[in-house]
Amino acid sequence: MNSIRPGGPAPARQAAPVGAFDEALLALHAQADMALSNVFLDDAIGRLSLSLGFDAAWLGHASFDGAGLPLLLGEYRHKLPKGFAQEWRRIRDLDPLAAEFARQHDHAVAQFGEETPAALRRLLDRHGISAAASVTTSGLVRDGFLFLSLYRGGAGAAFTAGDVGQARLFLRHLAVALRNRLAANAWGAGPSTATLTLDGRLEHVSGAFLKRLADAGIDVPGGRLPARLTQMLVARGRYGDDQIRLRLRELFGLGLLEIDEAERPRPLTPRERQVAQAYARGLSFRDIARALGVSPHTARNHIRAVFGKLRVTSKLGLAATLALRPDQ
């Protein structure tokens, strides 16, 4: 049956090499210069697995929603598939770890058995999970926290109170290493970078960065990007129009939002704007040519120029970009 508890019998696992956990902690700080890359997190979580013997891990940034349940803001997965977060969101209300966090906001341990709800059981079976432990610490986002969930499969997989204690200490050291790295690189302190959560919240952002967005016609009420722009950045990793170009890269499970300074975008001409708006509404080249008094070949050339300037490759992408910039 399901059980949420602070500890339990020691799992039937091989003892960790002496000093493996200490080495994992030291490596966090020694290799923090690599922290922009997932290589750093791969190595850090991999070293922890030598000490604790888990099979997969989920590291991320979250806050609590109105019901007190975790709301995911950013993630890093270790030996878990890309769609794991989407699967978890669908059964979040059934997850005993999430329910325990709603009560104590600190740590939780679960052993899954016959009484596990069917929907949760299917997710666990797909990923070979029979036991889980989660810990939290203060994070890198406002009103949020950093979490680390560890997963084991097979018989004798229960996590002990000692496992939870090591995981909590590791996560605290990891948070310090990440904050030091963030401060050393001044991400969010200058006019060209900010960090971004999955729900569009701008974190570690300067007034100069917000002004550049405003100058480009992008409103950020409450420090949050428009939902459509956030979706585009998360899906494509970039956005561009004739005012600004943005790139999104992974950073500690969050996103590093950068203003692309490599090339100033060229503005659309008034005629290009007319053609782009008509094409995005669904008009054909022949319809546009007839409405504007130009040849279909000229209309096609205008669209080719628009696609190049806005860095879009389809009518759908053009429509999305123009929807974000109604002045186009």
The 8 nearest C-alpha neighbors of each residue, nearest first, counted from 0:
[[1, 112, 114, 113, 111, 2, 115, 110],
 [2, 0, 111, 110, 112, 115, 114, 109],
 [1, 3, 109, 110, 4, 0, 111, 108],
 [4, 2, 109, 108, 107, 1, 95, 5],
 [3, 5, 6, 108, 2, 107, 109, 7],
 [6, 4, 160, 108, 107, 3, 7, 159],
 [5, 7, 160, 159, 4, 158, 8, 108],
 [6, 8, 159, 9, 160, 158, 157, 5],
 [9, 7, 10, 159, 6, 157, 158, 155],
 [8, 10, 159, 7, 11, 157, 158, 155],
 [11, 9, 155, 157, 156, 12, 8, 158],
 [12, 10, 155, 9, 13, 156, 154, 157],
 [13, 11, 10, 14, 52, 155, 156, 9],
 [12, 14, 15, 11, 52, 10, 16, 51],
 [13, 15, 12, 16, 50, 17, 51, 52],
 [16, 14, 50, 17, 13, 49, 19, 51],
 [17, 15, 19, 18, 14, 50, 49, 20],
 [16, 18, 19, 15, 20, 14, 21, 50],
 [17, 19, 21, 20, 22, 16, 15, 50],
 [20, 18, 22, 50, 16, 21, 17, 23],
 [19, 21, 23, 50, 22, 18, 24, 47],
 [22, 20, 18, 24, 23, 19, 25, 26],
 [23, 21, 25, 19, 20, 24, 26, 18],
 [22, 24, 20, 26, 46, 21, 25, 47],
 [25, 23, 21, 27, 22, 26, 169, 20],
 [26, 24, 22, 27, 23, 28, 29, 21],
 [25, 27, 29, 23, 28, 24, 30, 22],
 [28, 26, 24, 25, 30, 29, 31, 173],
 [27, 29, 31, 26, 30, 25, 176, 24],
 [28, 30, 26, 27, 31, 25, 32, 24],
 [31, 29, 32, 28, 27, 26, 33, 39],
 [30, 32, 34, 28, 33, 29, 27, 176],
 [33, 31, 30, 34, 180, 35, 29, 28],
 [34, 32, 31, 39, 35, 30, 36, 38],
 [33, 35, 31, 39, 36, 32, 177, 180],
 [36, 34, 250, 33, 251, 37, 39, 249],
 [35, 37, 38, 34, 39, 33, 250, 40],
 [36, 38, 40, 39, 41, 35, 34, 251],
 [39, 37, 41, 36, 40, 42, 33, 34],
 [38, 40, 37, 34, 42, 33, 41, 36],
 [39, 41, 43, 37, 42, 38, 44, 34],
 [42, 40, 38, 39, 44, 43, 45, 37],
 [41, 43, 45, 39, 40, 44, 46, 38],
 [44, 42, 40, 46, 45, 41, 39, 27],
 [45, 43, 47, 46, 41, 42, 40, 48],
 [44, 46, 42, 48, 43, 47, 41, 49],
 [47, 45, 23, 43, 49, 48, 44, 42],
 [46, 48, 44, 50, 49, 45, 23, 51],
 [47, 49, 52, 51, 45, 50, 46, 53],
 [50, 48, 46, 47, 52, 51, 15, 19],
 [49, 51, 15, 47, 48, 20, 19, 52],
 [52, 50, 48, 53, 49, 47, 162, 15],
 [51, 53, 48, 49, 50, 54, 12, 15],
 [54, 52, 151, 48, 150, 51, 55, 149],
 [53, 55, 151, 150, 52, 152, 56, 48],
 [56, 54, 78, 150, 77, 53, 149, 79],
 [55, 57, 149, 77, 148, 150, 76, 58],
 [56, 58, 76, 148, 147, 75, 77, 149],
 [59, 57, 147, 75, 146, 74, 76, 148],
 [58, 60, 74, 73, 146, 145, 75, 252],
 [59, 61, 145, 73, 72, 144, 146, 71],
 [62, 60, 71, 72, 70, 143, 144, 69],
 [61, 63, 143, 70, 69, 144, 142, 64],
 [62, 64, 69, 67, 68, 70, 65, 61],
 [63, 65, 67, 66, 68, 70, 69, 62],
 [64, 66, 67, 63, 68, 70, 69, 62],
 [65, 67, 64, 68, 63, 101, 69, 70],
 [66, 68, 101, 63, 64, 65, 69, 102],
 [67, 69, 63, 101, 66, 64, 97, 70],
 [70, 68, 63, 62, 61, 71, 97, 64],
 [71, 69, 62, 61, 63, 64, 72, 68],
 [70, 72, 61, 73, 60, 69, 62, 59],
 [73, 71, 61, 197, 196, 60, 198, 70],
 [74, 72, 253, 60, 252, 59, 197, 196],
 [73, 75, 59, 252, 58, 60, 76, 253],
 [74, 76, 252, 58, 59, 57, 77, 73],
 [77, 75, 57, 79, 56, 78, 58, 74],
 [76, 78, 56, 79, 55, 57, 75, 41],
 [79, 77, 55, 76, 80, 56, 54, 57],
 [78, 80, 77, 76, 55, 83, 81, 56],
 [81, 79, 82, 83, 78, 76, 77, 84],
 [80, 82, 83, 79, 84, 76, 85, 75],
 [81, 83, 85, 80, 84, 86, 79, 87],
 [82, 84, 86, 85, 80, 81, 87, 79],
 [85, 83, 87, 86, 82, 88, 81, 74],
 [86, 84, 88, 82, 87, 83, 89, 81],
 [87, 85, 83, 84, 89, 88, 82, 90],
 [86, 88, 84, 89, 90, 85, 91, 83],
 [89, 87, 91, 85, 90, 86, 84, 92],
 [88, 90, 87, 86, 91, 85, 92, 84],
 [91, 89, 87, 93, 92, 88, 119, 94],
 [90, 92, 88, 94, 93, 87, 89, 97],
 [91, 93, 90, 94, 97, 98, 89, 68],
 [94, 92, 91, 90, 95, 119, 116, 98],
 [93, 95, 91, 97, 96, 92, 98, 90],
 [96, 94, 98, 97, 99, 93, 109, 3],
 [95, 97, 99, 98, 94, 107, 100, 109],
 [98, 96, 100, 94, 95, 99, 68, 101],
 [99, 97, 95, 101, 96, 100, 94, 102],
 [98, 100, 96, 102, 101, 97, 107, 95],
 [101, 99, 104, 97, 102, 103, 98, 96],
 [100, 102, 67, 98, 99, 68, 104, 103],
 [103, 101, 99, 100, 104, 98, 67, 105],
 [102, 104, 100, 105, 101, 99, 106, 107],
 [105, 103, 100, 101, 102, 106, 99, 135],
 [106, 104, 103, 135, 134, 100, 107, 136],
 [105, 107, 134, 133, 135, 104, 100, 108],
 [106, 108, 133, 96, 132, 99, 3, 134],
 [107, 109, 132, 3, 4, 131, 5, 133],
 [110, 108, 3, 131, 2, 130, 111, 132],
 [109, 111, 130, 2, 1, 157, 129, 112],
 [112, 110, 1, 129, 130, 115, 0, 109],
 [113, 111, 0, 114, 115, 1, 110, 129],
 [112, 114, 0, 115, 111, 1, 116, 120],
 [113, 115, 0, 112, 1, 116, 111, 117],
 [114, 116, 113, 112, 120, 1, 111, 117],
 [117, 115, 119, 118, 120, 114, 93, 113],
 [116, 118, 120, 119, 121, 115, 114, 122],
 [119, 117, 121, 120, 116, 122, 90, 93],
 [118, 120, 122, 121, 116, 117, 90, 123],
 [119, 121, 117, 123, 118, 122, 115, 116],
 [120, 122, 124, 118, 119, 123, 125, 117],
 [123, 121, 125, 119, 120, 124, 126, 118],
 [122, 124, 128, 120, 126, 121, 125, 127],
 [125, 123, 127, 121, 126, 122, 120, 128],
 [126, 124, 122, 123, 127, 121, 128, 120],
 [125, 127, 123, 124, 128, 122, 79, 152],
 [126, 128, 124, 152, 125, 123, 129, 153],
 [129, 127, 152, 123, 151, 126, 130, 150],
 [128, 130, 152, 111, 151, 153, 110, 127],
 [131, 129, 110, 151, 157, 109, 150, 128],
 [132, 130, 150, 109, 149, 108, 151, 110],
 [131, 133, 108, 149, 148, 107, 109, 158],
 [134, 132, 148, 107, 106, 147, 149, 108],
 [133, 135, 106, 147, 167, 146, 105, 148],
 [136, 134, 146, 145, 105, 106, 147, 144],
 [135, 137, 145, 144, 171, 138, 146, 170],
 [138, 136, 144, 145, 135, 143, 139, 174],
 [137, 139, 144, 145, 140, 136, 143, 174],
 [138, 140, 141, 178, 144, 137, 145, 143],
 [141, 139, 143, 138, 202, 142, 144, 60],
 [140, 142, 143, 139, 202, 138, 144, 62],
 [143, 141, 140, 62, 144, 63, 138, 61],
 [144, 142, 62, 140, 141, 61, 138, 60],
 [143, 145, 138, 137, 61, 60, 136, 62],
 [144, 146, 138, 60, 136, 135, 59, 137],
 [147, 145, 135, 59, 134, 58, 60, 144],
 [146, 148, 58, 134, 133, 57, 135, 149],
 [149, 147, 133, 57, 56, 132, 58, 134],
 [148, 150, 56, 132, 131, 55, 133, 53],
 [151, 149, 131, 55, 53, 54, 130, 56],
 [152, 150, 53, 54, 130, 128, 156, 129],
 [153, 151, 128, 129, 127, 156, 130, 150],
 [152, 154, 156, 129, 155, 151, 128, 127],
 [153, 155, 156, 152, 129, 11, 157, 10],
 [156, 154, 10, 11, 157, 153, 12, 9],
 [155, 157, 10, 154, 151, 153, 130, 152],
 [158, 156, 10, 130, 155, 110, 159, 7],
 [159, 157, 162, 156, 132, 6, 10, 108],
 [160, 158, 6, 162, 7, 161, 9, 163],
 [159, 161, 6, 163, 162, 5, 164, 7],
 [162, 160, 164, 159, 163, 165, 6, 158],
 [163, 161, 159, 165, 160, 164, 158, 166],
 [162, 164, 166, 160, 161, 165, 167, 159],
 [165, 163, 161, 167, 162, 166, 160, 168],
 [166, 164, 168, 162, 167, 163, 169, 161],
 [165, 167, 163, 169, 164, 168, 170, 162],
 [166, 168, 164, 170, 165, 169, 134, 163],
 [169, 167, 165, 171, 170, 166, 164, 172],
 [168, 170, 166, 172, 167, 171, 165, 173],
 [171, 169, 173, 167, 172, 168, 174, 166],
 [170, 172, 174, 168, 173, 169, 136, 167],
 [173, 171, 175, 169, 170, 174, 176, 168],
 [172, 174, 170, 176, 171, 175, 169, 177],
 [173, 175, 177, 171, 172, 176, 178, 170],
 [174, 176, 172, 178, 173, 177, 179, 171],
 [177, 175, 173, 179, 174, 178, 28, 31],
 [176, 178, 180, 174, 179, 175, 181, 173],
 [177, 179, 181, 175, 180, 176, 174, 182],
 [180, 178, 182, 176, 181, 177, 183, 175],
 [179, 181, 177, 183, 178, 182, 176, 184],
 [182, 180, 178, 179, 184, 183, 186, 177],
 [181, 183, 185, 179, 180, 184, 178, 186],
 [184, 182, 180, 185, 181, 179, 186, 178],
 [183, 185, 186, 182, 181, 180, 179, 188],
 [186, 184, 182, 188, 183, 187, 181, 189],
 [187, 185, 184, 188, 192, 181, 193, 182],
 [186, 188, 193, 204, 203, 192, 189, 205],
 [189, 187, 185, 205, 186, 204, 203, 190],
 [190, 188, 187, 191, 205, 192, 186, 207],
 [189, 191, 208, 207, 192, 205, 188, 211],
 [190, 192, 258, 257, 189, 208, 193, 187],
 [193, 191, 257, 187, 256, 186, 190, 189],
 [194, 192, 187, 204, 256, 203, 255, 186],
 [193, 195, 255, 202, 254, 256, 203, 201],
 [194, 196, 201, 254, 200, 202, 199, 253],
 [197, 195, 72, 200, 199, 198, 253, 73],
 [196, 198, 72, 199, 73, 195, 200, 233],
 [197, 199, 196, 200, 72, 229, 226, 223],
 [200, 198, 224, 223, 196, 229, 197, 195],
 [201, 199, 223, 196, 195, 198, 222, 202],
 [200, 202, 195, 222, 223, 194, 204, 199],
 [201, 203, 194, 204, 195, 200, 140, 193],
 [204, 202, 187, 193, 194, 201, 205, 188],
 [203, 205, 187, 193, 202, 201, 188, 208],
 [206, 204, 208, 207, 188, 187, 189, 190],
 [205, 207, 209, 208, 210, 204, 190, 189],
 [206, 208, 190, 210, 205, 209, 211, 189],
 [209, 207, 190, 211, 205, 210, 206, 191],
 [210, 208, 206, 212, 211, 207, 213, 205],
 [211, 209, 213, 207, 212, 208, 214, 206],
 [212, 210, 214, 208, 213, 209, 215, 207],
 [211, 213, 215, 209, 217, 210, 214, 208],
 [214, 212, 210, 216, 217, 215, 211, 218],
 [213, 215, 211, 216, 212, 210, 217, 242],
 [216, 214, 212, 242, 213, 217, 243, 211],
 [215, 217, 213, 214, 218, 212, 324, 242],
 [218, 216, 213, 212, 215, 219, 214, 324],
 [217, 219, 213, 220, 216, 224, 212, 225],
 [218, 220, 223, 224, 222, 221, 217, 225],
 [221, 219, 222, 223, 218, 224, 225, 217],
 [220, 222, 223, 219, 200, 224, 201, 218],
 [221, 223, 219, 220, 201, 200, 224, 202],
 [224, 222, 200, 219, 199, 221, 201, 220],
 [223, 225, 219, 199, 229, 226, 200, 228],
 [224, 226, 228, 227, 229, 223, 219, 199],
 [227, 225, 229, 228, 230, 224, 199, 198],
 [226, 228, 230, 229, 225, 231, 323, 319],
 [227, 229, 231, 225, 230, 226, 232, 224],
 [230, 228, 226, 232, 231, 199, 227, 233],
 [231, 229, 227, 233, 228, 232, 234, 226],
 [230, 232, 228, 234, 229, 233, 235, 227],
 [231, 233, 236, 237, 229, 235, 234, 230],
 [234, 232, 230, 231, 236, 235, 229, 247],
 [235, 233, 231, 232, 230, 236, 237, 229],
 [236, 234, 232, 237, 231, 233, 238, 230],
 [235, 237, 232, 247, 233, 246, 234, 248],
 [238, 236, 246, 232, 245, 235, 247, 239],
 [239, 237, 245, 244, 232, 246, 231, 240],
 [240, 238, 244, 309, 243, 310, 245, 237],
 [239, 241, 309, 242, 243, 244, 308, 264],
 [240, 242, 266, 264, 265, 243, 309, 267],
 [243, 241, 215, 240, 264, 266, 244, 265],
 [242, 244, 240, 239, 215, 241, 264, 245],
 [243, 245, 239, 259, 238, 258, 240, 246],
 [244, 246, 258, 238, 237, 259, 257, 239],
 [247, 245, 237, 257, 236, 256, 258, 259],
 [246, 248, 256, 236, 255, 237, 254, 232],
 [249, 247, 255, 254, 250, 256, 246, 236],
 [248, 250, 254, 255, 253, 252, 251, 247],
 [249, 251, 253, 254, 252, 35, 255, 248],
 [252, 250, 253, 35, 249, 34, 177, 75],
 [251, 253, 74, 75, 73, 250, 59, 249],
 [254, 252, 73, 250, 251, 196, 249, 195],
 [253, 255, 249, 195, 250, 194, 248, 247],
 [254, 256, 194, 248, 247, 250, 249, 193],
 [255, 257, 247, 193, 192, 194, 246, 254],
 [258, 256, 192, 246, 245, 191, 259, 255],
 [257, 259, 245, 191, 244, 260, 246, 192],
 [260, 258, 244, 245, 261, 257, 246, 262],
 [259, 261, 262, 258, 263, 244, 191, 257],
 [262, 260, 259, 263, 258, 244, 264, 245],
 [261, 263, 260, 264, 259, 244, 265, 243],
 [262, 264, 265, 260, 261, 243, 242, 244],
 [265, 263, 241, 242, 262, 266, 243, 308],
 [264, 266, 241, 308, 263, 267, 242, 240],
 [267, 265, 241, 264, 268, 242, 308, 240],
 [268, 266, 271, 272, 241, 269, 265, 305],
 [267, 269, 271, 270, 272, 266, 273, 305],
 [270, 268, 272, 271, 273, 267, 327, 274],
 [269, 271, 273, 272, 268, 274, 267, 301],
 [272, 270, 268, 274, 273, 269, 267, 301],
 [273, 271, 275, 269, 270, 274, 327, 276],
 [274, 272, 270, 276, 271, 275, 277, 269],
 [273, 275, 271, 277, 272, 276, 278, 270],
 [276, 274, 272, 278, 277, 273, 271, 279],
 [275, 277, 279, 273, 278, 274, 272, 280],
 [276, 278, 280, 274, 279, 275, 282, 273],
 [279, 277, 282, 275, 281, 280, 276, 274],
 [278, 280, 318, 276, 281, 277, 314, 275],
 [281, 279, 277, 278, 282, 276, 318, 275],
 [280, 282, 278, 279, 283, 277, 314, 276],
 [283, 281, 278, 277, 286, 280, 287, 284],
 [284, 282, 286, 285, 287, 281, 278, 277],
 [283, 285, 287, 295, 286, 298, 288, 299],
 [284, 286, 288, 295, 283, 287, 289, 294],
 [287, 285, 283, 289, 288, 284, 282, 290],
 [288, 286, 284, 290, 289, 285, 291, 283],
 [287, 289, 293, 285, 295, 294, 291, 286],
 [288, 290, 286, 292, 287, 291, 285, 293],
 [291, 289, 287, 288, 292, 286, 293, 285],
 [292, 290, 288, 289, 293, 287, 274, 273],
 [291, 293, 289, 288, 290, 294, 287, 295],
 [294, 292, 288, 291, 297, 295, 289, 298],
 [293, 295, 297, 288, 296, 298, 292, 289],
 [296, 294, 298, 288, 285, 284, 297, 299],
 [295, 297, 299, 294, 298, 300, 284, 293],
 [298, 296, 300, 294, 299, 295, 301, 293],
 [297, 299, 295, 301, 300, 296, 284, 288],
 [298, 300, 296, 302, 297, 301, 295, 303],
 [301, 299, 303, 297, 302, 298, 296, 304],
 [302, 300, 298, 304, 299, 303, 271, 305],
 [303, 301, 305, 299, 304, 300, 306, 275],
 [302, 304, 300, 306, 301, 305, 299, 307],
 [305, 303, 301, 307, 302, 306, 308, 300],
 [306, 304, 302, 308, 307, 303, 309, 301],
 [307, 305, 311, 303, 309, 310, 304, 308],
 [306, 308, 310, 304, 305, 309, 303, 311],
 [307, 309, 305, 310, 306, 265, 304, 241],
 [308, 310, 240, 306, 239, 311, 307, 305],
 [311, 309, 307, 306, 308, 239, 312, 240],
 [312, 310, 306, 316, 309, 317, 313, 307],
 [311, 313, 306, 316, 310, 314, 317, 307],
 [314, 312, 316, 315, 311, 317, 306, 318],
 [313, 315, 317, 316, 279, 318, 312, 278],
 [316, 314, 318, 313, 317, 319, 279, 312],
 [317, 315, 319, 313, 314, 318, 311, 320],
 [316, 318, 314, 320, 315, 319, 311, 321],
 [317, 319, 279, 315, 321, 316, 320, 322],
 [320, 318, 322, 316, 317, 321, 315, 323],
 [319, 321, 317, 323, 322, 318, 316, 324],
 [322, 320, 324, 318, 323, 319, 325, 317],
 [323, 321, 319, 324, 320, 325, 318, 317],
 [322, 324, 320, 321, 325, 319, 228, 227],
 [323, 325, 321, 326, 322, 327, 320, 216],
 [326, 324, 327, 322, 321, 323, 320, 216],
 [325, 327, 324, 321, 216, 323, 322, 272],
 [326, 325, 324, 272, 321, 276, 267, 275]]
